[in-house]
């Protein structure tokens, strides 16, 4: 699997992340969704790696993902940023996986920065 971040997405992630520690993790969030097959992808800053986690390539270096969630994704992915909606977007050539991809810190807190503070 390969993930390409656009320049605008990289800028947005850098603005959100600031100096927070952790490696980027494409995290499949199932909390409140009912079962493992019903979830949504988000970005997370992981400070610990488990035996369940694997790495895949991106233009920002290796990205973590839980082995069992990789089956939900296509081989070529992109994360873009839409300034109008102030949202990161996870997509492929054939579909959108998340049009409002949020970033979480290592403690599962969402990180928000207003659009004008980028």
N, CA, C and O atoms as CSV, one atom per row, in Angstrom:
chain,resi,resn,atom,element,x,y,z
A,1,UNK,N,N,0.846,-1.173,0.000
A,1,UNK,CA,C,0.000,0.000,0.000
A,1,UNK,C,C,0.893,1.238,0.000
A,1,UNK,O,O,1.964,1.247,0.607
A,2,UNK,N,N,0.439,2.273,-0.684
A,2,UNK,CA,C,1.179,3.536,-0.742
A,2,UNK,C,C,0.209,4.697,-0.530
A,2,UNK,O,O,-0.898,4.704,-1.068
A,3,UNK,N,N,0.640,5.669,0.258
A,3,UNK,CA,C,-0.162,6.839,0.580
A,3,UNK,C,C,0.589,8.090,0.171
A,3,UNK,O,O,1.747,8.281,0.544
A,4,UNK,N,N,-0.074,8.941,-0.599
A,4,UNK,CA,C,0.515,10.204,-1.011
A,4,UNK,C,C,-0.220,11.342,-0.316
A,4,UNK,O,O,-1.446,11.433,-0.386
A,5,UNK,N,N,0.532,12.205,0.353
A,5,UNK,CA,C,-0.004,13.407,0.972
A,5,UNK,C,C,0.231,14.563,0.009
A,5,UNK,O,O,1.341,14.723,-0.497
A,6,UNK,N,N,-0.796,15.374,-0.254
A,6,UNK,CA,C,-0.594,16.564,-1.069
A,6,UNK,C,C,0.142,17.604,-0.223
A,6,UNK,O,O,0.202,17.494,1.002
A,7,UNK,N,N,0.693,18.605,-0.888
A,7,UNK,CA,C,1.408,19.662,-0.160
A,7,UNK,C,C,0.483,20.391,0.818
A,7,UNK,O,O,0.886,20.733,1.930
A,8,UNK,N,N,-0.767,20.625,0.386
A,8,UNK,CA,C,-1.700,21.316,1.283
A,8,UNK,C,C,-2.056,20.451,2.492
A,8,UNK,O,O,-2.249,20.971,3.592
A,9,UNK,N,N,-2.143,19.143,2.295
A,9,UNK,CA,C,-2.411,18.234,3.420
A,9,UNK,C,C,-1.229,18.217,4.386
A,9,UNK,O,O,-1.417,18.212,5.603
A,10,UNK,N,N,-0.026,18.209,3.850
A,10,UNK,CA,C,1.173,18.225,4.701
A,10,UNK,C,C,1.195,19.499,5.545
A,10,UNK,O,O,1.489,19.444,6.739
A,11,UNK,N,N,0.890,20.629,4.943
A,11,UNK,CA,C,0.848,21.899,5.677
A,11,UNK,C,C,-0.198,21.859,6.782
A,11,UNK,O,O,0.049,22.322,7.896
A,12,UNK,N,N,-1.360,21.310,6.474
A,12,UNK,CA,C,-2.432,21.233,7.469
A,12,UNK,C,C,-2.052,20.313,8.619
A,12,UNK,O,O,-2.274,20.653,9.781
A,13,UNK,N,N,-1.489,19.166,8.313
A,13,UNK,CA,C,-1.080,18.228,9.355
A,13,UNK,C,C,0.010,18.843,10.223
A,13,UNK,O,O,-0.017,18.702,11.445
A,14,UNK,N,N,0.964,19.521,9.603
A,14,UNK,CA,C,2.019,20.198,10.369
A,14,UNK,C,C,1.435,21.251,11.310
A,14,UNK,O,O,1.879,21.382,12.450
A,15,UNK,N,N,0.429,22.007,10.827
A,15,UNK,CA,C,-0.215,23.028,11.658
A,15,UNK,C,C,-0.947,22.400,12.835
A,15,UNK,O,O,-0.905,22.919,13.951
A,16,UNK,N,N,-1.615,21.286,12.582
A,16,UNK,CA,C,-2.336,20.600,13.653
A,16,UNK,C,C,-1.385,19.949,14.647
A,16,UNK,O,O,-1.575,20.039,15.860
A,17,UNK,N,N,-0.390,19.311,14.131
A,17,UNK,CA,C,0.526,18.519,14.955
A,17,UNK,C,C,1.421,19.362,15.848
A,17,UNK,O,O,1.654,19.015,17.006
A,18,UNK,N,N,1.917,20.458,15.317
A,18,UNK,CA,C,2.845,21.264,16.103
A,18,UNK,C,C,4.038,20.430,16.549
A,18,UNK,O,O,4.700,19.799,15.726
A,19,UNK,N,N,4.311,20.425,17.836
A,19,UNK,CA,C,5.438,19.658,18.397
A,19,UNK,C,C,5.011,18.363,19.063
A,19,UNK,O,O,5.787,17.775,19.816
A,20,UNK,N,N,3.787,17.904,18.801
A,20,UNK,CA,C,3.315,16.679,19.444
A,20,UNK,C,C,4.116,15.469,18.963
A,20,UNK,O,O,4.401,15.347,17.772
A,21,UNK,N,N,4.475,14.582,19.881
A,21,UNK,CA,C,5.250,13.397,19.506
A,21,UNK,C,C,4.374,12.332,18.856
A,21,UNK,O,O,3.150,12.345,18.985
A,22,UNK,N,N,5.023,11.421,18.163
A,22,UNK,CA,C,4.331,10.266,17.619
A,22,UNK,C,C,4.517,10.120,16.127
A,22,UNK,O,O,4.838,11.063,15.404
A,23,UNK,N,N,4.302,8.905,15.709
A,23,UNK,CA,C,4.390,8.536,14.302
A,23,UNK,C,C,2.976,8.521,13.730
A,23,UNK,O,O,2.035,8.114,14.411
A,24,UNK,N,N,2.823,8.963,12.484
A,24,UNK,CA,C,1.494,8.959,11.876
A,24,UNK,C,C,0.965,7.537,11.725
A,24,UNK,O,O,1.664,6.634,11.266
A,25,UNK,N,N,-0.278,7.373,12.122
A,25,UNK,CA,C,-0.947,6.081,12.133
A,25,UNK,C,C,-2.303,6.262,11.456
A,25,UNK,O,O,-3.101,7.095,11.885
A,26,UNK,N,N,-2.566,5.500,10.417
A,26,UNK,CA,C,-3.880,5.510,9.777
A,26,UNK,C,C,-4.750,4.557,10.592
A,26,UNK,O,O,-4.708,3.339,10.418
A,27,UNK,N,N,-5.529,5.143,11.473
A,27,UNK,CA,C,-6.224,4.420,12.528
A,27,UNK,C,C,-7.681,4.195,12.154
A,27,UNK,O,O,-8.370,5.112,11.706
A,28,UNK,N,N,-8.139,2.965,12.342
A,28,UNK,CA,C,-9.528,2.612,12.040
A,28,UNK,C,C,-10.325,2.680,13.332
A,28,UNK,O,O,-10.215,1.802,14.188
A,29,UNK,N,N,-11.115,3.713,13.465
A,29,UNK,CA,C,-11.876,3.977,14.676
A,29,UNK,C,C,-13.220,3.267,14.605
A,29,UNK,O,O,-14.028,3.539,13.717
A,30,UNK,N,N,-13.458,2.349,15.549
A,30,UNK,CA,C,-14.719,1.604,15.571
A,30,UNK,C,C,-15.571,1.945,16.783
A,30,UNK,O,O,-16.690,1.448,16.908
A,31,UNK,N,N,-15.061,2.781,17.673
A,31,UNK,CA,C,-15.805,3.134,18.887
A,31,UNK,C,C,-17.145,3.757,18.530
A,31,UNK,O,O,-17.217,4.735,17.786
A,32,UNK,N,N,-18.199,3.175,19.073
A,32,UNK,CA,C,-19.539,3.677,18.814
A,32,UNK,C,C,-20.123,3.226,17.491
A,32,UNK,O,O,-21.242,3.607,17.146
A,33,UNK,N,N,-19.380,2.415,16.742
A,33,UNK,CA,C,-19.851,1.983,15.421
A,33,UNK,C,C,-20.553,0.629,15.452
A,33,UNK,O,O,-21.224,0.272,14.484
A,34,UNK,N,N,-20.417,-0.121,16.519
A,34,UNK,CA,C,-21.146,-1.377,16.636
A,34,UNK,C,C,-20.335,-2.632,16.372
A,34,UNK,O,O,-20.504,-3.627,17.077
A,35,UNK,N,N,-19.457,-2.613,15.374
A,35,UNK,CA,C,-18.646,-3.803,15.100
A,35,UNK,C,C,-17.394,-3.394,14.337
A,35,UNK,O,O,-17.273,-2.252,13.894
A,36,UNK,N,N,-16.464,-4.332,14.188
A,36,UNK,CA,C,-15.196,-4.036,13.527
A,36,UNK,C,C,-15.357,-3.707,12.052
A,36,UNK,O,O,-14.512,-3.016,11.483
A,37,UNK,N,N,-16.405,-4.177,11.429
A,37,UNK,CA,C,-16.610,-3.904,10.004
A,37,UNK,C,C,-17.303,-2.569,9.769
A,37,UNK,O,O,-17.562,-2.202,8.623
A,38,UNK,N,N,-17.601,-1.850,10.820
A,38,UNK,CA,C,-18.273,-0.561,10.712
A,38,UNK,C,C,-17.444,0.470,11.465
A,38,UNK,O,O,-17.547,0.589,12.686
A,39,UNK,N,N,-16.639,1.198,10.746
A,39,UNK,CA,C,-15.768,2.179,11.379
A,39,UNK,C,C,-15.402,3.262,10.393
A,39,UNK,O,O,-15.924,3.326,9.279
A,40,UNK,N,N,-14.489,4.117,10.832
A,40,UNK,CA,C,-14.038,5.211,9.985
A,40,UNK,C,C,-12.547,5.420,10.228
A,40,UNK,O,O,-12.066,5.297,11.355
A,41,UNK,N,N,-11.832,5.735,9.169
A,41,UNK,CA,C,-10.407,5.991,9.299
A,41,UNK,C,C,-10.167,7.404,9.798
A,41,UNK,O,O,-10.893,8.335,9.447
A,42,UNK,N,N,-9.144,7.552,10.618
A,42,UNK,CA,C,-8.686,8.831,11.117
A,42,UNK,C,C,-7.169,8.769,11.173
A,42,UNK,O,O,-6.590,7.697,10.997
A,43,UNK,N,N,-6.528,9.877,11.411
A,43,UNK,CA,C,-5.080,9.885,11.627
A,43,UNK,C,C,-4.825,9.997,13.119
A,43,UNK,O,O,-5.536,10.702,13.835
A,44,UNK,N,N,-3.813,9.302,13.567
A,44,UNK,CA,C,-3.466,9.313,14.979
A,44,UNK,C,C,-1.951,9.435,15.094
A,44,UNK,O,O,-1.211,8.960,14.233
A,45,UNK,N,N,-1.507,10.067,16.153
A,45,UNK,CA,C,-0.080,10.114,16.460
A,45,UNK,C,C,0.202,9.003,17.464
A,45,UNK,O,O,-0.193,9.096,18.626
A,46,UNK,N,N,0.873,7.969,17.023
A,46,UNK,CA,C,1.136,6.807,17.872
A,46,UNK,C,C,2.532,6.908,18.480
A,46,UNK,O,O,3.522,7.091,17.772
A,47,UNK,N,N,2.590,6.786,19.781
A,47,UNK,CA,C,3.887,6.797,20.464
A,47,UNK,C,C,4.340,5.385,20.823
A,47,UNK,O,O,5.481,5.178,21.237
A,48,UNK,N,N,3.443,4.421,20.661
A,48,UNK,CA,C,3.775,3.012,20.904
A,48,UNK,C,C,3.291,2.183,19.726
A,48,UNK,O,O,2.249,2.470,19.137
A,49,UNK,N,N,4.055,1.154,19.389
A,49,UNK,CA,C,3.711,0.255,18.300
A,49,UNK,C,C,3.426,-1.119,18.902
A,49,UNK,O,O,4.152,-1.586,19.779
A,50,UNK,N,N,2.355,-1.763,18.416
A,50,UNK,CA,C,2.020,-3.102,18.894
A,50,UNK,C,C,2.383,-4.138,17.839
A,50,UNK,O,O,2.745,-3.786,16.716
A,51,UNK,N,N,2.287,-5.392,18.193
A,51,UNK,CA,C,2.575,-6.472,17.244
A,51,UNK,C,C,1.519,-6.529,16.142
A,51,UNK,O,O,1.747,-7.140,15.098
A,52,UNK,N,N,0.378,-5.905,16.363
A,52,UNK,CA,C,-0.695,-5.851,15.378
A,52,UNK,C,C,-0.416,-4.821,14.278
A,52,UNK,O,O,-1.012,-4.885,13.203
A,53,UNK,N,N,0.484,-3.877,14.546
A,53,UNK,CA,C,0.747,-2.782,13.631
A,53,UNK,C,C,1.793,-3.143,12.584
A,53,UNK,O,O,2.772,-3.837,12.861
A,54,UNK,N,N,1.552,-2.646,11.367
A,54,UNK,CA,C,2.517,-2.794,10.277
A,54,UNK,C,C,2.766,-1.407,9.688
A,54,UNK,O,O,2.020,-0.465,9.959
A,55,UNK,N,N,3.795,-1.292,8.899
A,55,UNK,CA,C,4.107,-0.032,8.232
A,55,UNK,C,C,3.848,-0.157,6.745
A,55,UNK,O,O,4.005,-1.229,6.161
A,56,UNK,N,N,3.451,0.947,6.141
A,56,UNK,CA,C,3.376,1.020,4.687
A,56,UNK,C,C,3.978,2.347,4.252
A,56,UNK,O,O,4.211,3.223,5.085
A,57,UNK,N,N,4.231,2.505,2.972
A,57,UNK,CA,C,5.002,3.647,2.492
A,57,UNK,C,C,4.127,4.862,2.175
A,57,UNK,O,O,2.955,4.752,1.815
A,58,UNK,N,N,4.764,6.027,2.331
A,58,UNK,CA,C,4.133,7.284,1.941
A,58,UNK,C,C,5.235,8.269,1.578
A,58,UNK,O,O,6.415,8.008,1.812
A,59,UNK,N,N,4.845,9.395,1.007
A,59,UNK,CA,C,5.831,10.418,0.681
A,59,UNK,C,C,6.291,11.178,1.934
A,59,UNK,O,O,7.154,12.051,1.838
A,60,UNK,N,N,5.730,10.860,3.096
A,60,UNK,CA,C,6.208,11.405,4.374
A,60,UNK,C,C,6.986,10.369,5.173
A,60,UNK,O,O,7.342,10.610,6.327
A,61,UNK,N,N,7.248,9.233,4.569
A,61,UNK,CA,C,7.933,8.150,5.268
A,61,UNK,C,C,6.928,7.088,5.678
A,61,UNK,O,O,5.755,7.164,5.310
A,62,UNK,N,N,7.381,6.094,6.439
A,62,UNK,CA,C,6.486,4.994,6.830
A,62,UNK,C,C,5.300,5.479,7.672
A,62,UNK,O,O,5.443,6.352,8.528
A,63,UNK,N,N,4.139,4.896,7.410
A,63,UNK,CA,C,2.901,5.167,8.135
A,63,UNK,C,C,2.463,3.851,8.779
A,63,UNK,O,O,2.577,2.788,8.168
A,64,UNK,N,N,1.970,3.925,9.994
A,64,UNK,CA,C,1.477,2.736,10.681
A,64,UNK,C,C,0.010,2.475,10.352
A,64,UNK,O,O,-0.752,3.396,10.054
A,65,UNK,N,N,-0.365,1.203,10.412
A,65,UNK,CA,C,-1.754,0.786,10.269
A,65,UNK,C,C,-1.893,-0.561,10.964
A,65,UNK,O,O,-0.944,-1.345,10.980
A,66,UNK,N,N,-3.049,-0.839,11.535
A,66,UNK,CA,C,-3.309,-2.161,12.095
A,66,UNK,C,C,-3.454,-3.139,10.929
A,66,UNK,O,O,-4.178,-2.876,9.969
A,67,UNK,N,N,-2.767,-4.249,11.026
A,67,UNK,CA,C,-2.743,-5.240,9.935
A,67,UNK,C,C,-4.162,-5.589,9.451
A,67,UNK,O,O,-4.399,-5.657,8.245
A,68,UNK,N,N,-5.084,-5.804,10.362
A,68,UNK,CA,C,-6.430,-6.255,9.987
A,68,UNK,C,C,-7.247,-5.174,9.287
A,68,UNK,O,O,-8.229,-5.495,8.617
A,69,UNK,N,N,-6.870,-3.902,9.423
A,69,UNK,CA,C,-7.650,-2.837,8.785
A,69,UNK,C,C,-7.175,-2.528,7.370
A,69,UNK,O,O,-7.898,-1.888,6.606
A,70,UNK,N,N,-5.991,-2.966,7.014
A,70,UNK,CA,C,-5.446,-2.687,5.681
A,70,UNK,C,C,-6.322,-3.277,4.576
A,70,UNK,O,O,-6.325,-2.764,3.457
A,71,UNK,N,N,-7.059,-4.337,4.870
A,71,UNK,CA,C,-7.908,-4.974,3.855
A,71,UNK,C,C,-9.052,-4.073,3.400
A,71,UNK,O,O,-9.638,-4.323,2.346
A,72,UNK,N,N,-9.385,-3.039,4.159
A,72,UNK,CA,C,-10.466,-2.134,3.809
A,72,UNK,C,C,-10.043,-1.077,2.779
A,72,UNK,O,O,-10.886,-0.349,2.256
A,73,UNK,N,N,-8.742,-0.995,2.491
A,73,UNK,CA,C,-8.210,0.079,1.661
A,73,UNK,C,C,-7.630,-0.421,0.350
A,73,UNK,O,O,-7.237,-1.581,0.232
A,74,UNK,N,N,-7.581,0.466,-0.631
A,74,UNK,CA,C,-6.956,0.158,-1.911
A,74,UNK,C,C,-5.448,0.359,-1.822
A,74,UNK,O,O,-4.943,0.910,-0.844
A,75,UNK,N,N,-4.743,-0.085,-2.840
A,75,UNK,CA,C,-3.276,-0.013,-2.833
A,75,UNK,C,C,-2.742,1.413,-2.917
A,75,UNK,O,O,-1.744,1.730,-2.271
A,76,UNK,N,N,-3.375,2.264,-3.685
A,76,UNK,CA,C,-2.928,3.647,-3.857
A,76,UNK,C,C,-3.932,4.588,-3.209
A,76,UNK,O,O,-5.100,4.634,-3.595
A,77,UNK,N,N,-3.462,5.337,-2.219
A,77,UNK,CA,C,-4.316,6.264,-1.476
A,77,UNK,C,C,-3.734,7.664,-1.504
A,77,UNK,O,O,-2.550,7.862,-1.774
A,78,UNK,N,N,-4.606,8.641,-1.216
A,78,UNK,CA,C,-4.157,10.028,-1.153
A,78,UNK,C,C,-4.844,10.714,0.015
A,78,UNK,O,O,-6.020,10.473,0.289
A,79,UNK,N,N,-4.096,11.571,0.701
A,79,UNK,CA,C,-4.686,12.470,1.689
A,79,UNK,C,C,-4.486,13.879,1.160
A,79,UNK,O,O,-3.365,14.325,0.916
A,80,UNK,N,N,-5.613,14.568,0.989
A,80,UNK,CA,C,-5.635,15.932,0.461
A,80,UNK,C,C,-6.253,16.831,1.524
A,80,UNK,O,O,-6.742,16.360,2.550
A,81,UNK,N,N,-6.221,18.133,1.259
A,81,UNK,CA,C,-6.826,19.100,2.167
A,81,UNK,C,C,-7.720,20.027,1.378
A,81,UNK,O,O,-7.310,20.559,0.346
A,82,UNK,N,N,-8.950,20.229,1.855
A,82,UNK,CA,C,-9.892,21.149,1.245
A,82,UNK,C,C,-9.987,22.367,2.149
A,82,UNK,O,O,-10.558,22.288,3.236
A,83,UNK,N,N,-9.434,23.489,1.713
A,83,UNK,CA,C,-9.408,24.705,2.532
A,83,UNK,C,C,-10.814,25.255,2.764
A,83,UNK,O,O,-11.088,25.810,3.828
A,84,UNK,N,N,-11.690,25.113,1.803
A,84,UNK,CA,C,-13.048,25.640,1.947
A,84,UNK,C,C,-13.785,24.968,3.110
A,84,UNK,O,O,-14.460,25.640,3.890
A,85,UNK,N,N,-13.657,23.652,3.222
A,85,UNK,CA,C,-14.307,22.925,4.314
A,85,UNK,C,C,-13.374,22.708,5.500
A,85,UNK,O,O,-13.783,22.157,6.521
A,86,UNK,N,N,-12.113,23.144,5.367
A,86,UNK,CA,C,-11.111,23.003,6.430
A,86,UNK,C,C,-10.978,21.547,6.855
A,86,UNK,O,O,-10.934,21.243,8.048
A,87,UNK,N,N,-10.912,20.644,5.870
A,87,UNK,CA,C,-10.913,19.219,6.171
A,87,UNK,C,C,-9.859,18.458,5.365
A,87,UNK,O,O,-9.640,18.719,4.182
A,88,UNK,N,N,-9.226,17.521,6.041
A,88,UNK,CA,C,-8.377,16.548,5.366
A,88,UNK,C,C,-9.283,15.487,4.764
A,88,UNK,O,O,-10.338,15.178,5.316
A,89,UNK,N,N,-8.867,14.926,3.623
A,89,UNK,CA,C,-9.685,13.964,2.904
A,89,UNK,C,C,-8.845,12.738,2.559
A,89,UNK,O,O,-7.792,12.859,1.933
A,90,UNK,N,N,-9.307,11.566,2.966
A,90,UNK,CA,C,-8.671,10.301,2.600
A,90,UNK,C,C,-9.450,9.726,1.431
A,90,UNK,O,O,-10.655,9.495,1.526
A,91,UNK,N,N,-8.739,9.493,0.311
A,91,UNK,CA,C,-9.418,9.013,-0.887
A,91,UNK,C,C,-8.489,8.145,-1.733
A,91,UNK,O,O,-7.284,8.060,-1.495
A,92,UNK,N,N,-9.099,7.509,-2.728
A,92,UNK,CA,C,-8.362,6.793,-3.768
A,92,UNK,C,C,-8.880,7.327,-5.094
A,92,UNK,O,O,-9.677,8.266,-5.114
A,93,UNK,N,N,-8.442,6.747,-6.189
A,93,UNK,CA,C,-8.950,7.170,-7.490
A,93,UNK,C,C,-10.418,6.801,-7.671
A,93,UNK,O,O,-11.110,7.407,-8.488
A,94,UNK,N,N,-10.901,5.813,-6.917
A,94,UNK,CA,C,-12.270,5.348,-7.136
A,94,UNK,C,C,-13.264,5.701,-6.032
A,94,UNK,O,O,-14.469,5.548,-6.230
A,95,UNK,N,N,-12.790,6.171,-4.869
A,95,UNK,CA,C,-13.739,6.470,-3.803
A,95,UNK,C,C,-13.145,7.362,-2.718
A,95,UNK,O,O,-11.932,7.556,-2.632
A,96,UNK,N,N,-14.046,7.898,-1.893
A,96,UNK,CA,C,-13.661,8.635,-0.695
A,96,UNK,C,C,-13.810,7.692,0.487
A,96,UNK,O,O,-14.816,6.993,0.610
A,97,UNK,N,N,-12.810,7.675,1.353
A,97,UNK,CA,C,-12.886,6.887,2.581
A,97,UNK,C,C,-13.312,7.757,3.758
A,97,UNK,O,O,-14.020,7.293,4.652
A,98,UNK,N,N,-12.888,9.004,3.760
A,98,UNK,CA,C,-13.285,9.938,4.816
A,98,UNK,C,C,-13.069,11.359,4.295
A,98,UNK,O,O,-11.949,11.734,3.947
A,99,UNK,N,N,-14.139,12.143,4.243
A,99,UNK,CA,C,-14.058,13.526,3.763
A,99,UNK,C,C,-13.774,14.519,4.879
A,99,UNK,O,O,-13.679,15.722,4.636
A,100,UNK,N,N,-13.637,14.020,6.097
A,100,UNK,CA,C,-13.278,14.859,7.235
A,100,UNK,C,C,-12.352,14.056,8.150
A,100,UNK,O,O,-12.708,13.699,9.273
A,101,UNK,N,N,-11.177,13.789,7.640
A,101,UNK,CA,C,-10.179,12.975,8.339
A,101,UNK,C,C,-9.584,13.793,9.482
A,101,UNK,O,O,-8.878,14.775,9.254
A,102,UNK,N,N,-9.875,13.380,10.707
A,102,UNK,CA,C,-9.404,14.107,11.876
A,102,UNK,C,C,-8.067,13.549,12.353
A,102,UNK,O,O,-7.697,12.421,12.029
A,103,UNK,N,N,-7.355,14.357,13.124
A,103,UNK,CA,C,-6.075,13.951,13.699
A,103,UNK,C,C,-6.242,13.833,15.206
A,103,UNK,O,O,-6.771,14.739,15.851
A,104,UNK,N,N,-5.791,12.715,15.766
A,104,UNK,CA,C,-5.839,12.485,17.203
A,104,UNK,C,C,-4.418,12.415,17.749
A,104,UNK,O,O,-3.497,11.978,17.059
A,105,UNK,N,N,-4.250,12.849,18.995
A,105,UNK,CA,C,-2.954,12.689,19.643
A,105,UNK,C,C,-2.846,11.265,20.196
A,105,UNK,O,O,-3.762,10.462,20.019
A,106,UNK,N,N,-1.754,10.954,20.851
A,106,UNK,CA,C,-1.513,9.601,21.361
A,106,UNK,C,C,-2.500,9.200,22.453
A,106,UNK,O,O,-2.646,8.016,22.755
A,107,UNK,N,N,-3.184,10.190,23.048
A,107,UNK,CA,C,-4.173,9.907,24.096
A,107,UNK,C,C,-5.605,9.896,23.566
A,107,UNK,O,O,-6.559,9.959,24.340
A,108,UNK,N,N,-5.749,9.815,22.246
A,108,UNK,CA,C,-7.049,9.764,21.570
A,108,UNK,C,C,-7.870,11.043,21.698
A,108,UNK,O,O,-9.099,11.006,21.639
A,109,UNK,N,N,-7.194,12.163,21.870
A,109,UNK,CA,C,-7.862,13.466,21.869
A,109,UNK,C,C,-7.750,14.059,20.468
A,109,UNK,O,O,-6.674,14.050,19.870
A,110,UNK,N,N,-8.860,14.573,19.948
A,110,UNK,CA,C,-8.820,15.205,18.640
A,110,UNK,C,C,-8.094,16.534,18.729
A,110,UNK,O,O,-8.227,17.264,19.711
A,111,UNK,N,N,-7.320,16.843,17.688
A,111,UNK,CA,C,-6.540,18.081,17.631
A,111,UNK,C,C,-7.221,19.008,16.637
A,111,UNK,O,O,-7.402,18.669,15.468
A,112,UNK,N,N,-7.589,20.173,17.121
A,112,UNK,CA,C,-8.250,21.165,16.276
A,112,UNK,C,C,-7.439,22.449,16.262
A,112,UNK,O,O,-6.955,22.900,17.301
A,113,UNK,N,N,-7.295,23.024,15.107
A,113,UNK,CA,C,-6.692,24.349,14.946
A,113,UNK,C,C,-7.567,25.090,13.962
A,113,UNK,O,O,-7.849,24.573,12.881
A,114,UNK,N,N,-8.006,26.291,14.307
A,114,UNK,CA,C,-8.827,27.043,13.361
A,114,UNK,C,C,-8.113,27.238,12.020
A,114,UNK,O,O,-6.886,27.324,11.963
A,115,UNK,N,N,-8.884,27.305,10.968
A,115,UNK,CA,C,-8.380,27.443,9.603
A,115,UNK,C,C,-7.423,28.623,9.472
A,115,UNK,O,O,-6.419,28.519,8.767
A,116,UNK,N,N,-7.710,29.738,10.132
A,116,UNK,CA,C,-6.873,30.919,9.968
A,116,UNK,C,C,-5.563,30.863,10.752
A,116,UNK,O,O,-4.757,31.789,10.670
A,117,UNK,N,N,-5.342,29.786,11.513
A,117,UNK,CA,C,-4.101,29.646,12.268
A,117,UNK,C,C,-3.114,28.701,11.605
A,117,UNK,O,O,-2.149,28.278,12.241
A,118,UNK,N,N,-3.331,28.366,10.355
A,118,UNK,CA,C,-2.455,27.418,9.672
A,118,UNK,C,C,-1.133,28.036,9.351
A,118,UNK,O,O,-0.268,27.377,8.773
